[in-house]
Amino acid sequence: AVYKCPVIINVNVSHCASHGISLISPQYTVSLLFNWVQHTLGVGVTIASLTGEGREGGESSFTPARQLPLPAHIFGLVDVCDPAKEIVVQERVVLYYKYNNKPVSCVKIFYNEFR
């Protein structure tokens, strides 16, 4: 996993073919000061807070996101169609799948290293 909490100050995003500024589950305080986002074909600023809980019961209070305006290719996320088929999960995983129309068969096996 890649955890970065950048200080984003005096950034100008204009005439962009995608979203302006996207933050995914920042671990600490994020500073967004004096930024200008205009004429983007996506959403200007998105902040996705992905916080599930780790409890023992079978029921989860986590509500899945219905529409999440995130870019298709994000540094630090796992490519489901990558040749590596197994992913070790230490605590929990939030699975986000964005459909595309490539005719490929993609498989991932998630397992817990403690079981």
N, C-alpha and C positions, 0 to 999 in steps of 0.2 A: 504494500500500500504506500501511497505517496501522500504525505500530509504537509501542506504548506498553507500558511495564513499570511498572504502578502498585504503590504500596506499599499493601497491603490490611491494615489493622490495626483491630481492634475493630469488625468489621462483623457485624451480626446479620441473617441471612436466614432467615425463617420463614414457613410457610404459603404457599409459592411454587408457582405453577402450572407451573413449568418447572425447570431446573437452578438450583443455588445460585450457585456461582462457576465461570466457565469461562474458562480462559486458553488462547490458541492461539499456539503457537510464540513464546514470549517471547524477546526478543533478549538480555536481560541477566538478572541475578539478580532474582527476584521474592520479596518479603517477604509471607508469609501468617502473621500473628501474632494470637493471641487472637480468632479469629473463631468464630462460632457459626452453624451451618447445621442446621436441623431442620425436619421435616415438609414436605419438598419433594416434588413429584410426579416429579422427575427425579433426577439424580445430584447429590450434595452438592457436591463439588469435582472438576472435571476439568481436567487440563493435557495438551494435545495438543502433542507435540513433532514438528513436521513438518520433518525434515531429510533431504532427498535429497542426492545428490552431483552435482557437475557434472563428469563425465569424458567423454572423447571416444568411448569404445567404445559399441557397440550394446547391450551387456548392462548392466543396472542392478542394484545390490544393494539398491535401495529395495524394501521389502515393503509392499504396500498395506494400509491399515487395513481390517479386516473390519467391526468395529462401532465407530463413533466417536460417542459421545453428545454431539453438539454441537447447539445450538439451530438452528432452521430459518432464522432471520433474524439475521445477525451483521453489525454495522457494520464496513465495510472490505472485505467480501468482494464478489465480482462476482455480480450477479444474471444468471443465464444467459438469462433471458427479457427482459432489458433491450433497448430498441430499438437501442442501439449494438451492431453486429455484430462489429467487429474489436477485438482486444486485442493490443497489442504486448508481447512477452515479451523482457526484456533478458537474463536468465540462464537461469532455469528456472521451471517452474510446477508446482504440486501441484494437481491437479483433484479437487475434492470435490463430489460430486453427491448431493443428497438428494431422493429421489423424492417427488412428491406427485401427486394425482390430478386436477390441472387439465388440461382438454382443450386444450392449446396446443402449438404446434410451436416449439421454441426452438433457435436456431442461434448458435454463436459460432465465429469464425475466429481462431485463434491463429497469429501469425507472429513471426519473429525479425527485428528491425530491422537486424541485421548481415549477413543473407543475401540 
